[in-house]
Amino acid sequence: MHFKTIFKSLKNKDMLRRVGIILGILVAYRLLAQIPVPMGDASTFKEAVSNLLEKSDFSSFLNLISGGGLASFSIILVGLSPYITGSIVIQLLTKAIPSLEELSNDGETGRRKINQWTRMLTVPLAIVQSIAYIFILYQSTVAANVATEFTPTAGDWALSVTAMTAGSLILMWMGELITEQGIGNGISTLIFASIISQLPTTMASLGSALFDTSSGSLSLFGWLELPVNPTVFWIVLGFAVAMLVVIYFLVKLNEAQRIITINYAKRVHGNSSYGGIKSILPIKMIAAGVIPVIFATAFLSLPALVGQVITTVNPGNEIGENLVTIFSAPSASNFATMYPDGITGQWFVYPAMYFLLVFMFTYFYTSIIFNTKEIADNLQKQGGFIEGVRPGIATAKYLGKVVNHLDLFGALALGLIAMLPFITDYIFIVITGAPIGLSISGTGLLIVVTVALENLRSLDSRALMITYDDFNNELED
């Protein structure tokens, strides 16, 4: 990173405008997270939401991605998930339908058309998800006897669904605005801001527990007395050290890549010759990024959320109880209830399924975003080739073999990162008999590190371009 160049570029009006747009949108985003959904008493639904957050891993993950929008029952509760889902559906259709694939290869015009279809698909997805969330939350409040005085009318439903759909579409517009007028990918930046926005709450809870000296204070070296809880102090210290180690390895994994040298044949056209140069084709070890972890979390946790709703509406329902038992992630809040006799074989079912799904989704999503046949065809059209490999089909097979080898290590690395919460919980179960609430969030860390590195890289590229243009203007003057 060229940090001196980045600071120098901040004198440029265009760079300042882009940074100002990002900061302004992030402030507006956080303000939207405080606007409640216009349905009944907001505090009533917040109480139901808090119950779901304690019982469902999917609800906690959704609250993290929405920047606390679920906990505050705000109009951005649905978040960016409809837009992300629509993008994935369009990508799959593009690979499955030849006419769409041809349109995607049609330059800027085709890209704009596909983006337009993605936005159009986002609207019905946002409406459906808004209705589903309101229904689930309302049924939860009814089952908990906290909303007996309020029965929503058709007008209440229409107003609430419209507000939540509008909130999701506004976030989509904000993300695209950051991408076009700001720096980096806007959708990733908003998700990054959502996770970071939860840090003050986490730090506040840690601070209150750390400085709670009701059970004694910490004595170091026999003479230094610190007004902190000794148990919490060592836990926080170990947690901080582990976080730094994990972040270090996450950076290394995110930057790991295989460099393939591309040769271009020398051509002669009239009296001019061109080509005869070398270039590189970098292939990242984790090309799929954090998408496989998000897919696996949503896939496994949604049945648990449905099971919670079934059991609240119909207590004792066997289907709901089985869904909760099988698809609930072991945590400090549910360990004593689900495993009163300690660790059993069933405790390992969820982590094993989670690891397997992350592994499978890594291969699946990489195959979508990295089309070896298309890359091989483009290289052949441009006169490029890999030394020792024939152009065309042989190049596609070679690239496919390289990607599969990288995917193997990348999928294993992603799986281990996703398993960090369960590994730390298992260690504390063995030591103390119960998991600890301060598990290392592999998903959250991976999103933060990946997006931070990508945005820094985009900022660095923009700064180099701006300072280069300024340097050329100075020479012309």
C-alpha positions as CSV (number, residue, x, y, z in Angstrom):
1,M,0.0,0.0,0.0
2,H,1.2,3.5,-0.9
3,F,-0.1,5.3,2.2
4,K,1.9,8.5,1.4
5,T,0.2,8.6,-2.0
6,I,-3.2,8.1,-0.4
7,F,-2.7,11.0,2.0
8,K,-1.4,13.1,-0.9
9,S,-4.5,12.3,-3.0
10,L,-6.8,13.7,-0.3
11,K,-5.9,17.1,-1.6
12,N,-7.7,16.3,-4.8
13,K,-11.3,17.5,-5.0
14,D,-12.5,14.4,-6.7
15,M,-11.0,12.1,-4.0
16,L,-12.5,14.3,-1.3
17,R,-15.9,14.2,-3.0
18,R,-15.8,10.4,-3.2
19,V,-14.7,10.0,0.5
20,G,-17.5,12.5,1.5
21,I,-20.1,10.5,-0.4
22,I,-19.1,7.3,1.4
23,L,-19.2,9.0,4.8
24,G,-22.5,10.7,4.1
25,I,-24.1,7.5,3.0
26,L,-22.8,5.6,6.0
27,V,-24.3,8.2,8.3
28,A,-27.6,8.0,6.5
29,Y,-27.5,4.2,6.8
30,R,-27.0,4.4,10.5
31,L,-29.9,6.8,10.8
32,L,-32.2,4.5,8.9
33,A,-31.3,1.7,11.4
34,Q,-33.0,3.8,14.1
35,I,-36.4,4.3,12.3
36,P,-38.8,1.6,13.6
37,V,-41.3,-0.3,11.4
38,P,-44.7,1.4,11.6
39,M,-46.6,-1.5,13.1
40,G,-48.1,-1.3,16.7
41,D,-45.8,-0.7,19.6
42,A,-42.2,-0.9,18.6
43,S,-41.1,-1.9,22.1
44,T,-43.4,-4.9,21.9
45,F,-41.8,-6.3,18.8
46,K,-38.3,-5.5,20.2
47,E,-39.1,-7.8,23.1
48,A,-40.0,-10.6,20.7
49,V,-36.9,-9.9,18.6
50,S,-34.7,-10.2,21.7
51,N,-36.2,-13.6,22.4
52,L,-35.5,-14.8,18.9
53,L,-31.9,-13.4,19.0
54,E,-31.3,-15.5,22.1
55,K,-32.7,-18.7,20.6
56,S,-31.8,-18.6,16.9
57,D,-28.3,-18.4,15.4
58,F,-29.8,-17.2,12.1
59,S,-31.5,-14.3,13.9
60,S,-28.2,-13.3,15.4
61,F,-26.5,-13.5,12.0
62,L,-29.2,-11.5,10.4
63,N,-29.0,-8.8,13.1
64,L,-25.2,-8.7,12.5
65,I,-25.6,-8.2,8.7
66,S,-28.4,-5.7,9.1
67,G,-26.3,-3.5,11.4
68,G,-28.7,-4.1,14.4
69,G,-31.7,-3.5,12.2
70,L,-33.4,-6.6,13.5
71,A,-32.8,-5.8,17.2
72,S,-34.2,-2.3,16.8
73,F,-37.0,-3.6,14.5
74,S,-36.1,-0.9,12.0
75,I,-37.2,-0.4,8.4
76,I,-33.9,-1.9,7.1
77,L,-34.6,-5.1,8.9
78,V,-34.7,-7.0,5.6
79,G,-31.4,-5.4,4.7
80,L,-29.5,-6.2,1.5
81,S,-30.4,-9.9,1.4
82,P,-33.1,-9.5,-1.4
83,Y,-30.5,-7.7,-3.6
84,I,-27.8,-10.3,-2.9
85,T,-30.3,-13.2,-3.5
86,G,-31.4,-11.5,-6.8
87,S,-27.8,-11.1,-7.9
88,I,-27.1,-14.8,-7.2
89,V,-30.2,-15.9,-9.1
90,I,-29.4,-13.8,-12.1
91,Q,-25.8,-15.1,-12.1
92,L,-27.0,-18.7,-12.0
93,L,-29.5,-18.0,-14.8
94,T,-26.7,-16.3,-16.8
95,K,-24.7,-19.5,-16.7
96,A,-27.6,-21.7,-17.4
97,I,-29.3,-19.7,-20.3
98,P,-27.0,-19.2,-23.4
99,S,-28.8,-16.0,-24.5
100,L,-28.2,-14.4,-21.1
101,E,-24.6,-15.5,-21.1
102,E,-24.2,-13.9,-24.5
103,L,-25.8,-10.7,-23.2
104,S,-23.4,-10.6,-20.2
105,N,-20.5,-10.7,-22.7
106,D,-21.9,-7.8,-24.6
107,G,-19.9,-5.2,-22.8
108,E,-21.3,-2.3,-20.9
109,T,-24.7,-2.5,-22.5
110,G,-25.3,-6.1,-21.5
111,R,-24.0,-5.4,-17.9
112,R,-26.5,-2.6,-17.5
113,K,-29.3,-4.7,-18.7
114,I,-28.5,-7.5,-16.3
115,N,-28.2,-5.0,-13.4
116,Q,-31.6,-3.7,-14.3
117,W,-33.1,-7.2,-14.2
118,T,-31.4,-7.7,-10.8
119,R,-33.0,-4.6,-9.4
120,M,-36.4,-5.6,-10.8
121,L,-36.1,-9.1,-9.1
122,T,-35.1,-7.4,-5.8
123,V,-38.5,-5.8,-5.4
124,P,-40.7,-9.0,-5.2
125,L,-38.0,-10.7,-3.1
126,A,-38.0,-7.7,-0.7
127,I,-41.8,-7.8,-0.5
128,V,-41.9,-11.6,0.2
129,Q,-39.1,-11.4,2.9
130,S,-40.8,-8.4,4.5
131,I,-44.1,-10.3,4.8
132,A,-42.3,-13.3,6.2
133,Y,-40.4,-11.4,8.8
134,I,-43.4,-9.5,10.1
135,F,-45.5,-12.7,10.2
136,I,-42.8,-14.6,12.2
137,L,-42.2,-11.7,14.6
138,Y,-45.9,-11.1,15.1
139,Q,-46.6,-14.8,15.7
140,S,-43.8,-14.9,18.2
141,T,-45.2,-12.0,20.1
142,V,-48.7,-13.6,20.2
143,A,-47.2,-16.9,21.4
144,A,-45.3,-15.0,24.2
145,N,-48.5,-13.1,25.1
146,V,-46.9,-9.7,24.7
147,A,-49.1,-8.4,21.9
148,T,-52.6,-9.4,23.0
149,E,-53.9,-5.8,22.7
150,F,-52.8,-5.3,19.2
151,T,-54.2,-6.9,16.1
152,P,-52.7,-5.6,12.8
153,T,-55.2,-4.6,10.1
154,A,-54.7,-4.9,6.3
155,G,-53.6,-1.3,6.3
156,D,-51.0,-2.0,9.0
157,W,-49.6,-4.9,7.0
158,A,-49.5,-2.8,3.8
159,L,-47.8,0.1,5.5
160,S,-45.2,-2.1,7.3
161,V,-44.4,-4.2,4.2
162,T,-44.1,-1.0,2.1
163,A,-41.7,0.6,4.7
164,M,-39.5,-2.5,4.9
165,T,-39.4,-2.9,1.1
166,A,-38.5,0.7,0.7
167,G,-35.8,0.4,3.3
168,S,-34.3,-2.6,1.4
169,L,-34.4,-0.7,-1.9
170,I,-32.9,2.4,-0.4
171,L,-29.9,0.3,0.8
172,M,-29.6,-1.2,-2.7
173,W,-29.5,2.3,-4.1
174,M,-26.9,3.4,-1.5
175,G,-24.7,0.4,-2.3
176,E,-24.8,1.1,-6.0
177,L,-24.1,4.8,-5.4
178,I,-21.0,4.0,-3.4
179,T,-19.8,1.7,-6.2
180,E,-20.3,4.3,-8.9
181,Q,-19.5,7.6,-7.1
182,G,-17.4,6.4,-4.2
183,I,-14.6,3.9,-3.7
184,G,-14.8,0.1,-3.7
185,N,-17.8,-2.2,-3.8
186,G,-20.8,-0.4,-2.2
187,I,-22.7,-3.6,-1.0
188,S,-19.6,-5.0,0.7
189,T,-19.0,-1.6,2.3
190,L,-22.5,-1.4,3.8
191,I,-22.1,-5.0,5.2
192,F,-18.7,-4.0,6.6
193,A,-20.3,-1.0,8.2
194,S,-23.1,-3.1,9.7
195,I,-20.6,-5.4,11.4
196,I,-18.4,-2.6,12.7
197,S,-21.4,-0.7,14.1
198,Q,-21.9,-3.6,16.5
199,L,-18.5,-3.1,18.1
200,P,-19.4,-0.3,20.5
201,T,-22.2,-2.4,22.0
202,T,-19.8,-5.4,22.3
203,M,-17.1,-3.2,23.9
204,A,-19.5,-1.7,26.3
205,S,-20.7,-5.1,27.5
206,L,-17.1,-6.2,27.8
207,G,-16.2,-3.1,29.8
208,S,-19.0,-3.5,32.3
209,A,-18.0,-7.1,32.9
210,L,-14.3,-6.3,33.0
211,F,-14.7,-3.6,35.7
212,D,-17.2,-5.5,37.8
213,T,-15.0,-6.2,40.9
214,S,-17.8,-7.7,43.0
215,S,-15.9,-11.0,42.9
216,G,-12.5,-9.5,43.6
217,S,-9.7,-7.6,41.8
218,L,-6.6,-8.7,39.9
219,S,-3.3,-8.7,41.6
220,L,-0.1,-8.8,39.4
221,F,3.4,-9.5,40.7
222,G,2.2,-9.3,44.2
223,W,2.2,-5.5,44.4
224,L,0.2,-4.2,41.4
225,E,-3.6,-4.2,42.1
226,L,-5.9,-3.6,39.1
227,P,-9.6,-2.8,39.6
228,V,-10.8,-5.4,37.1
229,N,-12.5,-8.8,37.3
230,P,-9.6,-11.3,37.2
231,T,-11.5,-14.0,35.3
232,V,-12.9,-11.7,32.7
233,F,-9.5,-10.0,32.3
234,W,-7.7,-13.2,31.3
235,I,-10.5,-14.2,29.0
236,V,-10.5,-10.8,27.3
237,L,-6.7,-10.9,27.0
238,G,-6.7,-14.3,25.5
239,F,-9.6,-13.3,23.2
240,A,-7.6,-10.3,22.0
241,V,-4.5,-12.3,21.3
242,A,-6.5,-14.9,19.5
243,M,-8.2,-12.2,17.4
244,L,-4.8,-10.7,16.3
245,V,-3.5,-14.2,15.4
246,V,-6.7,-15.0,13.4
247,I,-6.6,-11.6,11.6
248,Y,-3.0,-12.2,10.6
249,F,-3.8,-15.5,9.1
250,L,-6.9,-14.2,7.5
251,V,-4.9,-11.5,5.7
252,K,-2.4,-14.1,4.5
253,L,-5.2,-16.4,3.3
254,N,-7.0,-13.5,1.5
255,E,-3.8,-12.4,-0.3
256,A,-2.7,-15.9,-1.2
257,Q,-2.7,-16.5,-4.9
258,R,-1.2,-18.5,-7.7
259,I,0.6,-16.5,-10.5
260,I,0.4,-18.0,-14.0
261,T,2.6,-16.4,-16.7
262,I,0.9,-15.6,-19.9
263,N,2.9,-15.2,-23.1
264,Y,1.7,-13.2,-26.1
265,A,2.9,-14.2,-29.6
266,K,4.7,-11.6,-31.6
267,R,2.7,-10.5,-34.6
268,V,3.6,-8.4,-37.7
269,H,1.0,-6.2,-39.4
270,G,2.4,-4.3,-42.3
271,N,5.5,-2.5,-41.1
272,S,4.5,-2.7,-37.5
273,S,5.0,-5.5,-35.0
274,Y,3.3,-6.0,-31.7
275,G,3.0,-8.7,-29.1
276,G,6.0,-10.8,-27.9
277,I,5.4,-9.7,-24.3
278,K,4.6,-11.5,-21.0
279,S,1.8,-10.9,-18.6
280,I,0.4,-12.6,-15.5
281,L,-2.9,-14.2,-14.5
282,P,-3.3,-14.2,-10.7
283,I,-5.8,-16.8,-9.3
284,K,-6.7,-16.3,-5.7
285,M,-6.8,-19.2,-3.3
286,I,-10.1,-18.1,-1.9
287,A,-11.7,-16.6,-5.0
288,A,-15.2,-17.1,-3.5
289,G,-14.5,-14.8,-0.6
290,V,-17.0,-14.9,2.3
291,I,-20.0,-16.0,0.2
292,P,-19.7,-19.7,1.0
293,V,-19.8,-19.0,4.8
294,I,-22.8,-16.7,4.4
295,F,-24.6,-19.3,2.3
296,A,-23.8,-22.1,4.8
297,T,-24.9,-20.1,7.8
298,A,-28.2,-19.1,6.2
299,F,-28.9,-22.6,4.9
300,L,-28.4,-24.3,8.3
301,S,-29.9,-21.6,10.5
302,L,-33.2,-20.9,8.7
303,P,-34.7,-24.3,9.6
304,A,-33.9,-23.6,13.3
305,L,-35.7,-20.2,13.1
306,V,-38.7,-21.9,11.5
307,G,-38.6,-24.5,14.3
308,Q,-38.6,-21.8,16.9
309,V,-41.7,-20.2,15.4
310,I,-43.5,-23.6,15.2
311,T,-42.7,-24.4,18.9
312,T,-43.8,-20.9,20.0
313,V,-47.1,-21.2,18.1
314,N,-47.7,-24.8,18.9
315,P,-45.7,-25.8,22.1
316,G,-44.6,-29.4,22.1
317,N,-44.7,-29.8,18.3
318,E,-42.3,-32.7,17.5
319,I,-41.3,-31.3,14.1
320,G,-40.4,-27.9,15.5
321,E,-38.4,-29.4,18.4
322,N,-36.5,-31.6,16.0
323,L,-35.7,-28.7,13.7
324,V,-34.4,-26.6,16.7
325,T,-32.4,-29.5,18.1
326,I,-30.7,-30.5,14.8
327,F,-30.1,-27.1,13.2
328,S,-29.3,-24.9,16.3
329,A,-25.7,-24.0,16.7
330,P,-24.3,-24.9,20.2
331,S,-23.8,-21.7,22.1
332,A,-23.6,-20.4,25.7
333,S,-27.3,-19.5,25.8
334,N,-28.7,-22.9,24.7
335,F,-26.0,-25.3,25.9
336,A,-27.4,-26.1,29.3
337,T,-30.9,-26.6,27.9
338,M,-29.9,-28.7,24.8
339,Y,-27.1,-30.7,26.5
340,P,-27.9,-31.1,30.2
341,D,-25.6,-34.1,30.5
342,G,-22.7,-32.3,28.8
343,I,-21.2,-33.0,25.4
344,T,-22.9,-35.7,23.4
345,G,-22.4,-37.0,19.9
346,Q,-25.2,-34.8,18.7
347,W,-23.2,-31.7,19.7
348,F,-20.9,-32.3,16.7
349,V,-23.7,-32.7,14.1
350,Y,-24.2,-28.9,13.5
351,P,-20.4,-28.1,13.2
352,A,-19.9,-31.1,10.9
353,M,-22.8,-30.0,8.6
354,Y,-21.5,-26.4,8.7
355,F,-18.0,-27.4,7.6
356,L,-19.3,-29.7,4.8
357,L,-21.6,-26.9,3.4
358,V,-18.8,-24.3,3.5
359,F,-16.6,-26.7,1.6
360,M,-19.2,-27.5,-1.0
361,F,-20.3,-23.9,-1.5
362,T,-16.7,-22.8,-2.0
363,Y,-16.4,-25.1,-5.1
364,F,-19.8,-24.2,-6.3
365,Y,-19.4,-20.4,-6.2
366,T,-15.9,-20.4,-7.5
367,S,-17.1,-22.3,-10.6
368,I,-19.6,-19.5,-11.2
369,I,-17.3,-16.6,-10.9
370,F,-14.2,-18.2,-12.5
371,N,-15.2,-19.6,-15.9
372,T,-12.0,-21.3,-17.2
373,K,-13.4,-21.9,-20.7
374,E,-14.2,-18.2,-21.1
375,I,-10.8,-17.2,-19.9
376,A,-9.1,-19.7,-22.2
377,D,-11.1,-18.4,-25.2
378,N,-10.3,-14.8,-24.4
379,L,-6.6,-15.7,-24.2
380,Q,-6.7,-17.5,-27.5
381,K,-8.4,-14.5,-29.2
382,Q,-5.8,-12.2,-27.9
383,G,-2.9,-14.4,-28.9
384,G,-2.0,-15.4,-25.4
385,F,-0.9,-18.8,-24.2
386,I,0.6,-20.6,-21.2
387,E,4.0,-22.0,-21.8
388,G,3.8,-25.8,-22.4
389,V,0.0,-25.7,-22.7
390,R,-1.9,-25.7,-26.0
391,P,-4.4,-22.8,-26.4
392,G,-8.2,-23.5,-26.2
393,I,-9.5,-26.6,-24.5
394,A,-6.1,-27.7,-23.1
395,T,-5.7,-24.3,-21.5
396,A,-9.2,-24.5,-20.0
397,K,-8.4,-27.9,-18.5
398,Y,-5.1,-26.7,-17.1
399,L,-6.8,-23.7,-15.5
400,G,-9.5,-25.9,-14.2
401,K,-7.0,-28.2,-12.6
402,V,-5.2,-25.3,-11.0
403,V,-8.4,-23.8,-9.6
404,N,-9.5,-27.2,-8.2
405,H,-6.2,-27.5,-6.3
406,L,-6.5,-24.0,-4.9
407,D,-10.2,-24.6,-4.1
408,L,-9.2,-27.6,-2.0
409,F,-6.9,-25.6,0.3
410,G,-9.2,-22.6,0.1
411,A,-12.3,-24.6,1.1
412,L,-10.4,-26.3,4.0
413,A,-9.2,-22.8,5.2
414,L,-12.7,-21.3,5.0
415,G,-14.1,-24.3,6.8
416,L,-11.6,-24.0,9.6
417,I,-12.2,-20.3,9.9
418,A,-16.0,-20.9,10.1
419,M,-15.4,-23.6,12.8
420,L,-13.4,-21.2,15.1
421,P,-16.5,-20.5,17.3
422,F,-17.2,-24.2,17.8
423,I,-13.5,-24.9,18.5
424,T,-13.2,-22.2,21.2
425,D,-16.6,-23.4,22.7
426,Y,-15.3,-27.0,22.8
427,I,-12.2,-25.9,24.6
428,F,-14.1,-24.0,27.2
429,I,-16.6,-26.9,27.6
430,V,-13.7,-29.2,28.4
431,I,-12.2,-26.7,30.8
432,T,-15.2,-25.2,32.5
433,G,-18.1,-27.5,31.6
434,A,-19.9,-24.9,29.4
435,P,-19.2,-22.8,26.4
436,I,-18.3,-19.1,26.7
437,G,-20.2,-16.2,25.2
438,L,-17.1,-14.6,23.7
439,S,-16.6,-17.0,20.8
440,I,-14.4,-15.9,17.9
441,S,-16.7,-15.0,15.1
442,G,-14.9,-16.4,12.0
443,T,-17.7,-15.2,9.7
444,G,-17.6,-11.6,11.0
445,L,-13.8,-11.4,11.0
446,L,-13.6,-12.8,7.5
447,I,-16.1,-10.2,6.1
448,V,-14.3,-7.3,7.9
449,V,-10.8,-8.4,6.8
450,T,-11.8,-9.2,3.2
451,V,-13.8,-6.0,2.6
452,A,-11.2,-3.8,4.4
453,L,-8.4,-5.2,2.2
454,E,-10.4,-4.8,-1.0
455,N,-11.4,-1.2,-0.2
456,L,-7.8,-0.3,0.7
457,R,-6.7,-1.8,-2.6
458,S,-9.4,0.3,-4.4
459,L,-8.4,3.4,-2.5
460,D,-4.7,2.8,-3.3
461,S,-5.5,2.4,-7.1
462,R,-7.6,5.5,-7.1
463,A,-4.9,7.5,-5.3
464,L,-2.2,6.3,-7.7
465,M,-4.4,7.3,-10.7
466,I,-5.2,10.8,-9.2
467,T,-1.6,11.6,-8.3
468,Y,-0.4,10.4,-11.7
469,D,-2.9,12.7,-13.5
470,D,-1.9,15.6,-11.2
471,F,1.8,14.9,-12.0
472,N,1.1,15.0,-15.8
473,N,-0.8,18.2,-15.4
474,E,2.1,19.8,-13.6
475,L,4.4,18.8,-16.4
476,E,2.1,20.3,-19.0
477,D,1.9,23.6,-17.1
